[in-house]
């Protein structure tokens, strides 16, 4: 039995450089974006330096992350305890999510290098990432290794999947 390649990597955190992420185009489905008109994506992992920060307590933290190829707008929601969306969920789980988000927000400072994962979305026609988790990076080599991973994955995986579809 022959295995057919995936037409999307929708539920995978795809490692991308900012210029690649910012070039994604929306699809009719608001939860997916298209890379090079073929590969469908919904989640991303990016790494870079925090270059701006706009904090609204108990609401959100908007910030940008720059990897040298571009600046990506990011959003970390901090309204879990008063959001109608989360009111339907288990209260201890919501408190855990809220505490994690507050911890992430405290770590996001201008000049910090971090790796983040999240959902790709758009706001006012621009690509942005709604953050689900953040790791502060201490190793100075991590940026170069991330770049190499992104280039390798684009050539050996993402472009191959795009060309097969």
N, CA, C and O of each residue as an XYZ file, in Angstrom:
660
protein
N       0.838     -1.172      0.000
C       0.000      0.000      0.000
C       0.890      1.244      0.000
O       1.788      1.372      0.832
N       0.638      2.141     -0.920
C       1.449      3.345     -1.041
C       0.907      4.429     -0.123
O      -0.302      4.653     -0.053
N       1.819      5.101      0.584
C       1.438      6.178      1.491
C       1.480      7.497      0.733
O       2.499      7.839      0.134
N       0.380      8.236      0.756
C       0.375      9.529      0.069
C       0.838     10.622      1.026
O       0.523     10.577      2.215
N       1.585     11.607      0.516
C       2.093     12.670      1.374
C       0.953     13.565      1.864
O      -0.092     13.655      1.219
N       1.157     14.224      3.001
C       0.099     15.091      3.515
C      -0.075     16.322      2.627
O       0.880     16.816      2.028
N      -1.304     16.800      2.558
C      -1.574     18.027      1.815
C      -1.470     19.237      2.738
O      -1.517     20.381      2.286
N      -1.328     18.974      4.021
C      -1.200     20.071      4.967
C      -0.385     19.613      6.167
O      -0.194     18.421      6.407
N       0.080     20.593      6.900
C       0.740     20.346      8.179
C      -0.016     21.149      9.238
O       0.586     21.755     10.125
N      -1.345     21.141      9.128
C      -2.189     22.001      9.947
C      -2.021     21.841     11.444
O      -2.046     22.839     12.164
N      -1.857     20.661     11.928
C      -1.786     20.475     13.375
C      -0.364     20.290     13.863
O      -0.140     19.740     14.942
N       0.594     20.743     13.079
C       2.007     20.649     13.412
C       2.562     22.046     13.628
O       2.260     22.960     12.861
N       3.366     22.218     14.659
C       4.048     23.499     14.845
C       5.225     23.526     13.866
O       6.275     22.937     14.122
N       5.031     24.213     12.751
C       6.008     24.267     11.672
C       7.047     25.338     11.990
O       6.700     26.483     12.281
N       8.329     24.957     11.933
C       9.397     25.926     12.181
C       9.553     26.818     10.957
O       9.826     26.333      9.860
N       9.381     28.125     11.147
C       9.509     29.077     10.047
C      10.328     30.284     10.474
O      10.346     30.662     11.645
N      11.006     30.879      9.500
C      11.625     32.179      9.699
C      10.548     33.237      9.494
O       9.540     32.984      8.835
N      10.760     34.412     10.054
C       9.747     35.469     10.006
C       9.331     35.815      8.579
O       8.140     35.975      8.311
N      10.301     35.934      7.649
C       9.936     36.325      6.282
C       8.990     35.300      5.659
O       8.091     35.672      4.904
N       9.181     34.017      5.964
C       8.323     32.956      5.440
C       6.938     33.036      6.091
O       5.919     32.932      5.408
N       6.908     33.218      7.399
C       5.646     33.328      8.123
C       4.837     34.531      7.637
O       3.630     34.428      7.419
N       5.507     35.662      7.470
C       4.812     36.890      7.063
C       4.337     36.841      5.613
O       3.518     37.663      5.204
N       4.845     35.881      4.829
C       4.416     35.765      3.430
C       3.243     34.794      3.249
O       2.760     34.615      2.131
N       2.781     34.162      4.343
C       1.647     33.246      4.247
C       0.398     34.008      3.813
O       0.232     35.189      4.119
N      -0.473     33.306      3.094
C      -1.719     33.933      2.661
C      -2.907     33.212      3.290
O      -2.888     31.991      3.450
N      -3.947     33.979      3.648
C      -5.122     33.352      4.249
C      -5.853     32.469      3.247
O      -5.775     32.684      2.038
N      -6.554     31.488      3.759
C      -7.400     30.621      2.933
C      -8.859     30.929      3.291
O      -9.113     31.681      4.231
N      -9.811     30.364      2.561
C     -11.217     30.581      2.937
C     -11.525     30.117      4.373
O     -12.415     30.666      5.023
N     -10.796     29.117      4.861
C     -10.932     28.669      6.244
C     -10.076     29.591      7.108
O      -8.855     29.588      6.956
N     -10.665     30.382      8.011
C      -9.892     31.358      8.780
C      -8.858     30.754      9.726
O      -8.047     31.485     10.294
N      -8.872     29.435      9.905
C      -7.898     28.808     10.802
C      -6.669     28.288     10.064
O      -5.755     27.758     10.696
N      -6.628     28.428      8.729
C      -5.473     27.933      7.974
C      -4.908     29.013      7.067
O      -5.605     29.932      6.638
N      -3.621     28.867      6.792
C      -2.898     29.770      5.907
C      -2.131     28.938      4.903
O      -1.786     27.785      5.164
N      -1.870     29.526      3.767
C      -1.209     28.818      2.681
C       0.228     29.309      2.522
O       0.496     30.511      2.534
N       1.142     28.354      2.374
C       2.543     28.680      2.097
C       2.803     28.378      0.631
O       2.626     27.243      0.188
N       3.216     29.375     -0.116
C       3.508     29.265     -1.549
C       2.288     28.779     -2.335
O       2.428     28.145     -3.381
N       1.098     29.079     -1.827
C      -0.131     28.726     -2.532
C      -0.514     27.266     -2.476
O      -1.485     26.867     -3.119
N       0.223     26.444     -1.719
C      -0.049     25.007     -1.740
C      -0.174     24.389     -0.352
O      -1.205     23.800     -0.027
N       0.856     24.515      0.458
C       0.901     23.836      1.756
C       0.057     24.592      2.774
O       0.234     25.797      2.953
N      -0.875     23.884      3.454
C      -1.735     24.505      4.453
C      -1.129     24.372      5.852
O      -0.697     23.296      6.265
N      -1.113     25.501      6.567
C      -0.532     25.555      7.908
C      -1.490     26.247      8.864
O      -2.292     27.083      8.447
N      -1.411     25.899     10.159
C      -2.208     26.593     11.164
C      -1.416     26.912     12.433
O      -1.849     27.727     13.247
N      -0.252     26.267     12.602
C       0.557     26.461     13.808
C       2.008     26.689     13.417
O       2.467     26.224     12.374
N       2.726     27.417     14.277
C       4.097     27.778     13.943
C       4.972     27.769     15.188
O       4.494     27.942     16.309
N       6.271     27.563     14.961
C       7.291     27.754     15.988
C       8.288     28.755     15.418
O       8.826     28.554     14.329
N       8.533     29.832     16.160
C       9.505     30.841     15.730
C      10.440     31.160     16.883
O      10.135     30.884     18.043
N      11.584     31.745     16.548
C      12.584     32.079     17.554
C      13.198     33.415     17.181
O      13.519     33.650     16.016
N      13.364     34.287     18.155
C      13.980     35.576     17.887
C      14.046     36.425     19.144
O      13.840     35.947     20.260
N      14.340     37.702     18.926
C      14.503     38.670     20.008
C      13.229     39.508     20.145
O      12.660     39.956     19.149
N      12.799     39.710     21.364
C      11.632     40.559     21.623
C      12.037     42.011     21.372
O      13.003     42.507     21.950
N      11.275     42.688     20.494
C      11.633     44.063     20.129
C      10.588     45.099     20.554
O      10.874     46.296     20.533
N       9.396     44.668     20.933
C       8.404     45.594     21.476
C       7.484     44.826     22.408
O       7.379     43.601     22.339
N       6.814     45.583     23.291
C       5.970     44.953     24.314
C       4.864     45.923     24.704
O       5.141     47.063     25.077
N       3.602     45.476     24.620
C       2.448     46.275     25.010
C       1.605     45.415     25.946
O       0.898     44.514     25.496
N       1.680     45.695     27.251
C       1.065     44.865     28.286
C      -0.210     45.519     28.812
O      -0.191     46.669     29.250
N      -1.309     44.784     28.767
C      -2.590     45.201     29.343
C      -2.966     44.148     30.389
O      -3.448     43.073     30.031
N      -2.753     44.442     31.683
C      -2.999     43.442     32.736
C      -4.389     42.816     32.643
O      -5.384     43.502     32.408
N      -4.430     41.515     32.829
C      -5.665     40.715     32.796
C      -6.381     40.769     31.458
O      -7.540     40.363     31.365
N      -5.718     41.261     30.424
C      -6.306     41.295     29.084
C      -5.400     40.570     28.095
O      -5.732     39.484     27.621
N      -4.240     41.183     27.781
C      -3.336     40.584     26.804
C      -1.953     41.211     26.886
O      -1.752     42.253     27.509
N      -1.009     40.543     26.235
C       0.326     41.078     26.012
C       0.579     40.982     24.515
O       0.642     39.887     23.955
N       0.724     42.134     23.873
C       1.102     42.169     22.461
C       2.593     42.467     22.411
O       3.082     43.355     23.110
N       3.312     41.718     21.579
C       4.743     41.953     21.438
C       5.190     41.548     20.049
O       4.461     40.875     19.320
N       6.394     41.964     19.688
C       6.962     41.530     18.414
C       8.233     40.753     18.680
O       8.957     41.002     19.644
N       8.480     39.803     17.793
C       9.685     38.989     17.860
C      10.384     39.114     16.503
O       9.758     38.958     15.455
N      11.676     39.393     16.538
C      12.449     39.635     15.321
C      13.561     38.591     15.232
O      14.356     38.435     16.159
N      13.606     37.878     14.105
C      14.647     36.859     13.921
C      15.710     37.292     12.917
O      16.546     36.481     12.518
N      15.690     38.538     12.509
C      16.658     39.034     11.529
C      16.114     39.011     10.117
O      16.678     39.659      9.235
N      15.021     38.276      9.874
C      14.409     38.258      8.537
C      13.103     39.046      8.534
O      12.519     39.280      7.475
N      12.646     39.453      9.712
C      11.413     40.217      9.831
C      10.921     40.216     11.265
O      11.444     39.500     12.118
N       9.906     41.030     11.517
C       9.303     41.135     12.850
C       7.884     40.585     12.808
O       7.074     40.987     11.972
N       7.597     39.675     13.706
C       6.295     39.011     13.746
C       5.502     39.528     14.945
O       5.977     39.468     16.079
N       4.286     40.040     14.694
C       3.429     40.429     15.810
C       2.884     39.188     16.510
O       2.464     38.226     15.867
N       2.900     39.232     17.846
C       2.444     38.107     18.651
C       1.459     38.592     19.709
O       1.514     39.739     20.152
N       0.565     37.702     20.100
C      -0.447     38.026     21.095
C      -0.530     36.892     22.109
O      -0.681     35.726     21.745
N      -0.429     37.250     23.375
C      -0.587     36.292     24.476
C      -1.800     36.743     25.282
O      -1.775     37.802     25.909
N      -2.854     35.944     25.265
C      -4.068     36.292     26.007
C      -3.836     36.090     27.488
O      -3.217     35.111     27.904
N      -4.343     37.036     28.293
C      -4.207     36.988     29.748
C      -5.572     37.114     30.435
O      -5.641     37.376     31.635
N      -6.652     36.927     29.674
C      -8.010     37.134     30.182
C      -8.747     35.826     30.492
O      -9.977     35.793     30.483
N      -8.020     34.780     30.760
C      -8.629     33.466     30.943
C      -9.658     33.416     32.069
O     -10.671     32.725     31.959
N      -9.397     34.150     33.151
C     -10.281     34.065     34.317
C     -11.590     34.845     34.142
O     -12.539     34.627     34.896
N     -11.653     35.749     33.159
C     -12.895     36.504     32.950
C     -13.418     36.401     31.515
O     -14.269     37.193     31.109
N     -12.923     35.445     30.760
C     -13.353     35.265     29.376
C     -14.543     34.300     29.284
O     -14.505     33.226     29.884
N     -15.589     34.664     28.548
C     -16.712     33.730     28.364
C     -16.278     32.431     27.681
O     -16.859     31.375     27.929
N     -15.260     32.509     26.822
C     -14.768     31.321     26.125
C     -14.287     30.272     27.130
O     -14.559     29.083     26.963
N     -13.578     30.706     28.165
C     -13.023     29.766     29.137
C     -14.002     29.419     30.251
O     -13.753     28.483     31.011
N     -15.113     30.151     30.368
C     -16.068     29.880     31.444
C     -16.724     28.512     31.308
O     -17.257     27.981     32.283
N     -16.689     27.939     30.112
C     -17.279     26.611     29.882
C     -16.335     25.472     30.270
O     -16.730     24.306     30.272
N     -15.093     25.813     30.596
C     -14.105     24.779     30.901
C     -13.983     24.557     32.404
O     -14.504     25.327     33.211
N     -13.292     23.500     32.751
C     -13.045     23.108     34.129
C     -12.249     24.212     34.856
O     -11.153     24.553     34.413
N     -12.777     24.779     35.965
C     -12.087     25.889     36.649
C     -10.625     25.629     37.023
O      -9.798     26.517     36.818
N     -10.262     24.453     37.563
C      -8.838     24.246     37.860
C      -7.957     24.294     36.596
O      -6.823     24.771     36.648
N      -8.476     23.805     35.477
C      -7.729     23.849     34.219
C      -7.561     25.288     33.751
O      -6.488     25.670     33.284
N      -8.613     26.085     33.875
C      -8.549     27.487     33.468
C      -7.535     28.238     34.340
O      -6.760     29.046     33.828
N      -7.535     27.974     35.651
C      -6.552     28.617     36.535
C      -5.132     28.223     36.153
O      -4.232     29.063     36.172
N      -4.921     26.961     35.807
C      -3.597     26.505     35.381
C      -3.151     27.241     34.109
O      -2.017     27.714     34.027
N      -4.041     27.332     33.128
C      -3.735     28.037     31.875
C      -3.447     29.510     32.157
O      -2.503     30.075     31.605
N      -4.258     30.131     33.013
C      -4.061     31.543     33.355
C      -2.717     31.756     34.048
O      -2.019     32.726     33.756
N      -2.350     30.858     34.962
C      -1.064     30.974     35.661
C       0.106     30.799     34.707
O       1.108     31.508     34.810
N      -0.018     29.852     33.773
C       1.040     29.672     32.773
C       1.203     30.923     31.924
O       2.323     31.381     31.693
N       0.083     31.479     31.457
C       0.137     32.688     30.622
C       0.757     33.850     31.392
O       1.570     34.590     30.838
N       0.386     34.019     32.662
C       0.959     35.099     33.476
C       2.465     34.902     33.639
O       3.226     35.869     33.608
N       2.891     33.665     33.812
C       4.327     33.373     33.905
C       5.064     33.696     32.611
O       6.159     34.258     32.635
N       4.454     33.336     31.479
C       5.050     33.674     30.182
C       5.154     35.186     30.024
O       6.183     35.695     29.581
N       4.096     35.906     30.385
C       4.068     37.366     30.234
C       5.181     38.019     31.047
O       5.790     38.990     30.599
N       5.447     37.494     32.233
C       6.496     38.064     33.082
C       7.888     37.883     32.474
O       8.791     38.673     32.751
N       8.066     36.850     31.648
C       9.376     36.579     31.039
C       9.628     37.386     29.774
O      10.778     37.579     29.379
N       8.560     37.861     29.137
C       8.693     38.566     27.861
C       9.137     39.993     28.123
O       8.345     40.838     28.540
N      10.402     40.247     27.875
C      10.984     41.572     28.055
C      11.766     41.928     26.798
O      12.303     41.050     26.123
N      11.827     43.210     26.489
C      12.560     43.650     25.301
C      14.014     43.210     25.419
O      14.645     43.393     26.460
N      14.542     42.625     24.339
C      15.924     42.160     24.298
C      16.095     40.685     24.616
O      17.169     40.130     24.386
N      15.069     40.043     25.137
C      15.135     38.619     25.487
C      14.983     37.787     24.212
O      14.178     38.115     23.340
N      15.760     36.714     24.113
C      15.625     35.776     22.996
C      14.724     34.644     23.465
O      14.957     34.038     24.510
N      13.688     34.370     22.672
C      12.774     33.298     23.064
C      12.318     32.495     21.854
O      12.368     32.945     20.709
N      11.875     31.297     22.164
C      11.252     30.400     21.193
C       9.785     30.335     21.594
O       9.459     30.158     22.768
N       8.908     30.479     20.612
C       7.497     30.394     20.945
C       6.753     29.564     19.926
O       7.169     29.419     18.777
N       5.646     29.027     20.380
C       4.735     28.260     19.534
C       3.355     28.876     19.656
O       2.987     29.433     20.691
N       2.604     28.763     18.576
C       1.256     29.284     18.638
C       0.495     29.078     17.349
O       0.986     28.476     16.394
N      -0.732     29.602     17.352
C      -1.609     29.510     16.183
C      -1.380     30.711     15.283
O      -1.245     31.844     15.744
N      -1.339     30.436     13.997
C      -1.223     31.502     13.013
C      -2.614     32.102     12.822
O      -3.601     31.381     12.680
N      -2.673     33.416     12.822
C      -3.936     34.106     12.615
C      -3.678     35.407     11.889
O      -2.560     35.681     11.454
N      -4.712     36.196     11.764
C      -4.504     37.517     11.175
C      -5.319     38.535     11.943
O      -6.374     38.227     12.499
N      -4.815     39.736     11.963
C      -5.482     40.853     12.606
C      -5.303     42.054     11.707
O      -4.182     42.462     11.401
N      -6.418     42.613     11.289
C      -6.405     43.747     10.363
C      -5.585     43.444      9.111
O      -4.840     44.291      8.618
N      -5.737     42.218      8.608
C      -5.094     41.821      7.369
C      -3.637     41.429      7.474
O      -3.018     41.100      6.462
N      -3.072     41.455      8.668
C      -1.667     41.104      8.867
C      -1.557     39.784      9.634
O      -2.340     39.516     10.545
N      -0.577     38.971      9.254
C      -0.326     37.714      9.957
C       0.142     38.018     11.377
O       0.958     38.916     11.590
N      -0.375     37.271     12.341
C       0.110     37.357     13.720
C       0.052     35.970     14.339
O      -0.615     35.076     13.816
N       0.749     35.793     15.450
C       0.771     34.510     16.149
C       0.100     34.678     17.505
O       0.468     35.557     18.283
N      -0.886     33.833     17.783
C      -1.495     33.774     19.106
C      -0.725     32.709     19.876
O      -0.800     31.521     19.561
N       0.006     33.142     20.874
C       1.005     32.323     21.563
C       0.363     31.297     22.484
O      -0.578     31.597     23.218
N       0.898     30.066     22.430
C       0.451     29.022     23.360
C       1.536     28.674     24.373
O       1.216     28.319     25.508
N       2.810     28.766     23.994
C       3.875     28.539     24.965
C       5.153     29.249     24.542
O       5.379     29.524     23.363
N       5.984     29.535     25.546
C       7.209     30.320     25.352
C       8.333     29.678     26.148
O       8.131     29.221     27.273
N       9.532     29.650     25.547
C      10.735     29.212     26.250
C      11.789     30.299     26.056
O      12.100     30.671     24.925
N      12.333     30.803     27.152
C      13.411     31.783     27.078
C      14.701     31.020     26.788
O      15.012     30.031     27.452
N      15.439     31.486     25.797
C      16.670     30.806     25.376
C      17.891     31.509     25.948
O      17.986     32.736     25.901
N      18.813     30.744     26.482
C      20.054     31.291     27.064
C      21.273     31.030     26.182
O      22.249     31.778     26.239
N      21.224     29.977     25.369
C      22.351     29.579     24.531
C      22.449     30.494     23.308
O      21.491     30.593     22.541
N      23.590     31.164     23.113
C      23.718     32.071     21.969
C      23.701     31.357     20.608
O      23.485     31.997     19.579
N      23.923     30.049     20.599
C      23.934     29.296     19.343
C      22.540     28.915     18.865
O      22.376     28.480     17.725
N      21.543     29.071     19.711
C      20.205     28.582     19.388
C      19.613     29.296     18.172
O      18.864     28.686     17.409
N      19.935     30.572     17.980
C      19.379     31.293     16.826
C      19.904     30.721     15.511
O      19.137     30.516     14.570
N      21.195     30.468     15.449
C      21.781     29.914     14.228
C      21.224     28.511     13.970
O      20.907     28.168     12.831
N      21.108     27.714     15.013
C      20.562     26.362     14.852
C      19.104     26.407     14.382
O      18.693     25.583     13.564
N      18.329     27.355     14.889
C      16.936     27.502     14.439
C      16.897     27.878     12.956
O      16.111     27.315     12.194
N      17.740     28.826     12.548
C      17.811     29.215     11.135
C      18.116     27.994     10.270
O      17.448     27.762      9.262
N      19.125     27.213     10.663
C      19.502     26.028      9.889
C      18.353     25.023      9.828
O      18.089     24.451      8.770
N      17.668     24.804     10.950
C      16.500     23.920     10.960
C      15.437     24.407      9.983
O      14.883     23.617      9.219
N      15.153     25.710     10.005
C      14.114     26.276      9.136
C      14.458     26.095      7.661
O      13.604     25.715      6.859
N      15.704     26.366      7.311
C      16.129     26.226      5.908
C      16.069     24.760      5.487
O      15.576     24.443      4.405
N      16.574     23.864      6.345
C      16.558     22.429      6.032
C      15.130     21.914      5.883
O      14.824     21.198      4.930
N      14.268     22.269      6.808
C      12.884     21.805      6.744
C      12.157     22.366      5.524
O      11.366     21.660      4.898
N      12.416     23.621      5.181
C      11.783     24.202      3.994
C      12.179     23.421      2.748
O      11.330     23.086      1.922
N      13.466     23.133      2.615
C      13.955     22.431      1.416
C      13.547     20.965      1.365
O      13.121     20.466      0.323
N      13.679     20.280      2.492
C      13.504     18.823      2.502
C      12.087     18.367      2.846
O      11.732     17.213      2.609
N      11.286     19.260      3.397
C       9.947     18.846      3.836
C       8.855     19.739      3.259
O       8.036     19.278      2.465
N       8.835     21.008      3.650
C       7.722     21.878      3.269
C       7.628     22.072      1.764
O       6.533     22.005      1.207
N       8.765     22.313      1.084
C       8.736     22.504     -0.370
C       8.404     21.210     -1.090
O       7.750     21.230     -2.133
N       8.850     20.082     -0.544
C       8.567     18.782     -1.146
C       7.080     18.482     -1.056
O       6.472     18.046     -2.033
N       6.493     18.714      0.111
C       5.056     18.488      0.290
C       4.279     19.419     -0.634
O       3.305     18.997     -1.258
N       4.701     20.691     -0.732
C       4.022     21.659     -1.607
C       4.055     21.218     -3.053
O       3.054     21.335     -3.761
N       5.194     20.710     -3.504
C       5.338     20.311     -4.910
C       4.580     19.038     -5.247
O       4.242     18.806     -6.407
N       4.310     18.204     -4.235
C       3.584     16.961     -4.490
C       2.077     17.169     -4.543
O       1.357     16.336     -5.095
N       1.599     18.253     -3.985
C       0.145     18.492     -3.932
C      -0.382     19.045     -5.238
O      -1.580     19.301     -5.360
